[in-house]
Amino acid sequence: MGRIRTVKPELFTHEGLYELEKACKLPVRLAFIGLFTACDRLGRFRWEPNRLKLAILPYDKKLDFDAVLAALASGRFVFKYVEHGQGYGCIPSWRQHQIIGTREKRSDIPEPPCICT
């Protein structure tokens, strides 16, 4: 289920995201912002490209969301890790950009390596 998140205006002028999008020709800026709504309170998400695509960019029929996630990972905007055979992701800069209220449920996603904490 998606969550309500905030987006800082500076995100729309983030040069690194823009350059990555230009280089890979994929909608990484919008996908990155959309990932905020897929993350739990700690900036973690299940690395399920098909489900994420349906939640974030459902009308982009021919879009390979696995390629979008791979591009974001190559730019270090997201980090992929595996626990017990299941893929997960996190946004390393999550705490710099999101302040989560106390009413949101605890994370049920395993803790990532130190890169995202």
C-alpha positions, 0 to 999 in steps of 0.5 A: 500500500502506498504512503503519503510522503513529502517532496522537497522542491530541491528534488526537482532540480537535483542535477545527479538525478537529471544527469542519470535520467539523461544518460539512461533515457528512463524516467528515474526522477519520477520513479525515485519520487514514487519510490518514497510512497513504497518505502516504509518508515525507515526508507526500505522497500521490497525489490519487486519491480513489477509491483513497484511499476504498477504502483508508481508508473502503471500507464508506462506499458513498455517500461522495464522497471527493473532497468529503472531500479538498476539505473537508480542503484547505479547512481547510488540513489537506492541500494539493493540487498538480499535477505533469506532469498528475498530482494529488498531496497532502501534509499540511503538518503532517506533520513535527510529527506523524510520525517515520519510520524509516530503513527506509522507502523514499524518496519517489517523489512529486514535491516539493510547493511550499514549503507542505509542506516 
